[in-house]
Amino acid sequence: MLLEERVALVTGAATGIGEAVARLFAAEGAHLFLLDRDSDGCREVAESLPSAFAFAGDVRSAADFARVVEAAMARFGRIDALINNAGIYPRQTFLDMTEAQWDEMQDINLKSMFHSMKSVLPHMMARRAGKIVNISSVTFHLGMATLTHYVASKGGVIGLTRSLAREMGAYNIHLNCITPGAIKTAAEAKVVTEEQARDFMAHQCLQRRIMPLDVARACLFLASELSDGMTGQTLNVDGGWVMH
């Protein structure tokens, strides 16, 4: 198993991509610490896995991250992988966007990674080992109307990943990024119509919906020894929508 006895922290693990990551990592032998503001959903996912621990919390809170990291260190003495997946993507035209809406998007999608990596990196640096995977979005490569605040936050994720990869390489810590395309999730169905989903797929080379498991498999690659020669990179998982 690619992650046998490895310890991984996954954010936004109650549904969608985060849940798929948790289930795949568990199948590959990982011990999991799951963080989500949906306490019931997070707990249900954890209880269905052989070695997983659920934490209800807000990714905007440094204290909530510290609580999870402390629990992982107390039980296993290390964190091998961090998957920064939690995020939101409500639509809003720019001129109608409030400052509060802008700030909420940046705080959840980008600043949360500042908090998580501040909590995890000192432990990885002490062990001189670690894998961090940050989830961005293909919309950064495309630009997309009514998602200016979202695209800006996801572009920031790529910049953060690249710069920290430069800083952390000396400690054998790998930081990479994934830009998912249109992923079929329950959350997507709340903001995307069936007609819009068909239009997204029409732009792809692969004429099928891209699923959370597709992104989870890329996370597995980047969290395992298979990607030991990579850092600071961005992988597109979008069915061939954007060639990058």
Secondary structure in CASP SS format (residue, H / E / C, confidence):
PFRMAT SS
TARGET T0000
AUTHOR 0000-0000-0000
METHOD secondary structure of the structure
MODEL  1
M C 1.00
L C 1.00
L C 1.00
E C 1.00
E C 1.00
R C 1.00
V E 1.00
A E 1.00
L E 1.00
V E 1.00
T E 1.00
G C 1.00
A C 1.00
A C 1.00
T C 1.00
G H 1.00
I H 1.00
G H 1.00
E H 1.00
A H 1.00
V H 1.00
A H 1.00
R H 1.00
L H 1.00
F H 1.00
A H 1.00
A H 1.00
E C 1.00
G C 1.00
A C 1.00
H E 1.00
L E 1.00
F E 1.00
L E 1.00
L E 1.00
D E 1.00
R C 1.00
D C 1.00
S H 1.00
D H 1.00
G H 1.00
C H 1.00
R H 1.00
E H 1.00
V H 1.00
A H 1.00
E H 1.00
S C 1.00
L C 1.00
P C 1.00
S C 1.00
A E 1.00
F E 1.00
A E 1.00
F E 1.00
A E 1.00
G C 1.00
D C 1.00
V C 1.00
R C 1.00
S C 1.00
A H 1.00
A H 1.00
D H 1.00
F H 1.00
A H 1.00
R H 1.00
V H 1.00
V H 1.00
E H 1.00
A H 1.00
A H 1.00
M H 1.00
A H 1.00
R H 1.00
F H 1.00
G C 1.00
R C 1.00
I C 1.00
D C 1.00
A E 1.00
L E 1.00
I E 1.00
N E 1.00
N C 1.00
A C 1.00
G C 1.00
I C 1.00
Y C 1.00
P C 1.00
R C 1.00
Q C 1.00
T C 1.00
F C 1.00
L C 1.00
D C 1.00
M C 1.00
T C 1.00
E H 1.00
A H 1.00
Q H 1.00
W H 1.00
D H 1.00
E H 1.00
M H 1.00
Q H 1.00
D H 1.00
I H 1.00
N H 1.00
L H 1.00
K H 1.00
S H 1.00
M H 1.00
F H 1.00
H H 1.00
S H 1.00
M H 1.00
K H 1.00
S H 1.00
V H 1.00
L H 1.00
P H 1.00
H H 1.00
M H 1.00
M H 1.00
A H 1.00
R H 1.00
R C 1.00
A C 1.00
G E 1.00
K E 1.00
I E 1.00
V E 1.00
N E 1.00
I E 1.00
S C 1.00
S C 1.00
V C 1.00
T H 1.00
F H 1.00
H H 1.00
L H 1.00
G C 1.00
M C 1.00
A C 1.00
T C 1.00
L C 1.00
T H 1.00
H H 1.00
Y H 1.00
V H 1.00
A H 1.00
S H 1.00
K H 1.00
G H 1.00
G H 1.00
V H 1.00
I H 1.00
G H 1.00
L H 1.00
T H 1.00
R H 1.00
S H 1.00
L H 1.00
A H 1.00
R H 1.00
E H 1.00
M H 1.00
G H 1.00
A H 1.00
Y H 1.00
N C 1.00
I E 1.00
H E 1.00
L E 1.00
N E 1.00
C E 1.00
I E 1.00
T E 1.00
P E 1.00
G C 1.00
A C 1.00
I E 1.00
K C 1.00
T C 1.00
A H 1.00
A H 1.00
E H 1.00
A H 1.00
K C 1.00
V C 1.00
V C 1.00
T C 1.00
E H 1.00
E H 1.00
Q H 1.00
A H 1.00
R H 1.00
D H 1.00
F H 1.00
M H 1.00
A H 1.00
H C 1.00
Q C 1.00
C C 1.00
L C 1.00
Q C 1.00
R C 1.00
R C 1.00
I E 1.00
M C 1.00
P H 1.00
L H 1.00
D H 1.00
V H 1.00
A H 1.00
R H 1.00
A H 1.00
C H 1.00
L H 1.00
F H 1.00
L H 1.00
A H 1.00
S C 1.00
E H 1.00
L H 1.00
S H 1.00
D C 1.00
G C 1.00
M C 1.00
T C 1.00
G C 1.00
Q C 1.00
T E 1.00
L E 1.00
N E 1.00
V E 1.00
D C 1.00
G C 1.00
G C 1.00
W C 1.00
V C 1.00
M C 1.00
H C 1.00
END
